[in-house]
Amino acid sequence: MYRDEPIRAEDLQVLLEAVLRAPTAGNMMLYSVLVIEDQATKERLSQTCDNQAFIAKAPLILVFLADYQRWFDYFHLCQVPKFCAEKGLSWREPDVGELFIALDDALIAAQTAVLAAESLGIGSCYIGDIMENYEVHRELLNLPEYTFPAAMLCLGYYPHDYQRRPRPRFAQEYIVHREGYRRLAGAELRQMFAGVEQDFPAKNRFGAANFGQLMYARKTGSAFAQEMSRSIRAALKNWQGGR
Ligand SMILES: Cc1cc2nc3c(=O)[nH]c(=O)nc-3n(C[C@H](O)[C@H](O)[C@H](O)COP(=O)(O)O)c2cc1C
C-alpha cells in the first residue's frame, strides 16, 4: 500500500507547516498533532483501532486531538477564576461547545495534512476507530481530560507504479442542496442507491437480502460502531469533569 520508506524529515516539516497554517477558530489553535513513529505504538494502535494490520505498516501516523487543555492551563496560569470572582464574571470549565469547536479545528488541521501530503506524493488514510477505546488511547497517548482524539491519519509515499483509481461517489444532486435541506424519499432515494446496489453480493456473511441491510450490518449495527459510541460517551463524561 505504502512504499516501505520513512517520511523524509523535510517533507514532514512541510506537512506540519501546512497544518499550522490551517484556519482555526479565533486563531486559538484548539488542536494538537501527535507524530507517531514508534513501532510499538503503531502496533498497539493497529490492535486498538479495530485490528487493522496495515496501520502498523504505515511509515507515519498522525493523531489530531481536539485540545482545550492548553488554553485552560493558561487560563489557570493567568488566574482567570480569581479574576472572574472579582469581576462578577462566571467561570466555566470546557463544555460540549468547546469540544465541538475544538473538533472543527482538529478535523480542518487533519484534512490540511491530507492535502499537503498529496502534494508531496504521500498518500493517507483516515482511521475513524481512534475514537474507540477512549480509556486505552488516553493511557497510550498520555491524553489529559480536555483533549479528544478526533482523527488519525496513516501516511506513506505512494508506490512508484501506483495507479490512482478514484472510488465512486453519490451524484451531486443528492448531496448538494440549494438554500436549505431537501430530504430524499421514495423513488429518488432508490435512484440515489441504484449504482451501488448493482455491486450487491447476494451471498454475504450477514445473510443480508439487500444493500441497506448489508451496510447496516457492516457499519452502523457493528460491534465497532457500538464501541465508538460507548467510548465517546466516556470521553464526553471525562471532558465535562464527570458532570
Ligand atoms: C472519518 C473517516 C474514517 C475512516 N476510517 C477508516 C478506517 O478505519 N479504515 C480504513 O481502511 N479506511 C478508513 N477511512 C477511509 C475511507 O474508507 C475512504 O476515505 C472511503 O472509502 C473513500 O475512499 P477514497 O478516500 O479513496 O476516495 C476513513 C475515512 C474517513 C473520512
The ligand as an SDF file (V2000), in Angstrom:
LIG
                    3D

 31 33  0  0  0  0  0  0  0  0999 V2000
  -13.7200    9.7270    9.2000 C   0  0  0  0  0  0  0  0  0  0  0  0
  -13.1160    8.6290    8.3580 C   0  0  0  0  0  0  0  0  0  0  0  0
  -12.7950    7.4250    8.9450 C   0  0  0  0  0  0  0  0  0  0  0  0
  -12.2070    6.3930    8.1910 C   0  0  0  0  0  0  0  0  0  0  0  0
  -11.8260    5.2240    8.8190 N   0  0  0  0  0  0  0  0  0  0  0  0
  -11.1960    4.2630    8.0850 C   0  0  0  0  0  0  0  0  0  0  0  0
  -10.6960    3.0890    8.7270 C   0  0  0  0  0  0  0  0  0  0  0  0
  -10.8100    2.9050    9.9390 O   0  0  0  0  0  0  0  0  0  0  0  0
  -10.0800    2.1520    7.9520 N   0  0  0  0  0  0  0  0  0  0  0  0
   -9.9060    2.3220    6.6010 C   0  0  0  0  0  0  0  0  0  0  0  0
   -9.3220    1.4480    5.9440 O   0  0  0  0  0  0  0  0  0  0  0  0
  -10.3630    3.4420    5.9820 N   0  0  0  0  0  0  0  0  0  0  0  0
  -10.9880    4.4110    6.6880 C   0  0  0  0  0  0  0  0  0  0  0  0
  -11.4080    5.5600    6.0640 N   0  0  0  0  0  0  0  0  0  0  0  0
  -11.1870    5.7330    4.6080 C   0  0  0  0  0  0  0  0  0  0  0  0
  -12.4890    5.6120    3.8250 C   0  0  0  0  0  0  0  0  0  0  0  0
  -12.9100    4.2690    3.8220 O   0  0  0  0  0  0  0  0  0  0  0  0
  -12.2770    6.1780    2.4160 C   0  0  0  0  0  0  0  0  0  0  0  0
  -11.9820    7.5360    2.5020 O   0  0  0  0  0  0  0  0  0  0  0  0
  -13.5340    5.9740    1.5620 C   0  0  0  0  0  0  0  0  0  0  0  0
  -13.7680    4.6070    1.3520 O   0  0  0  0  0  0  0  0  0  0  0  0
  -13.4370    6.6660    0.2120 C   0  0  0  0  0  0  0  0  0  0  0  0
  -12.2560    6.3020   -0.4640 O   0  0  0  0  0  0  0  0  0  0  0  0
  -11.2650    7.4310   -1.0240 P   0  0  0  0  0  0  0  0  0  0  0  0
  -10.8960    8.3230    0.1450 O   0  0  0  0  0  0  0  0  0  0  0  0
  -10.0790    6.6490   -1.5340 O   0  0  0  0  0  0  0  0  0  0  0  0
  -11.9940    8.1500   -2.1030 O   0  0  0  0  0  0  0  0  0  0  0  0
  -11.9890    6.5870    6.8030 C   0  0  0  0  0  0  0  0  0  0  0  0
  -12.3130    7.8200    6.2240 C   0  0  0  0  0  0  0  0  0  0  0  0
  -12.8530    8.8400    6.9930 C   0  0  0  0  0  0  0  0  0  0  0  0
  -13.1580   10.1600    6.3470 C   0  0  0  0  0  0  0  0  0  0  0  0
  1  2  1  0
  2  3  1  0
  2 30  2  0
  3  4  2  0
  4  5  1  0
  4 28  1  0
  5  6  2  0
  6  7  1  0
  6 13  1  0
  7  8  2  0
  7  9  1  0
  9 10  1  0
 10 11  2  0
 10 12  1  0
 12 13  2  0
 13 14  1  0
 14 15  1  0
 14 28  1  0
 15 16  1  0
 16 17  1  0
 16 18  1  0
 18 19  1  0
 18 20  1  0
 20 21  1  0
 20 22  1  0
 22 23  1  0
 23 24  1  0
 24 25  2  0
 24 26  1  0
 24 27  1  0
 28 29  2  0
 29 30  1  0
 30 31  1  0
M  END
$$$$
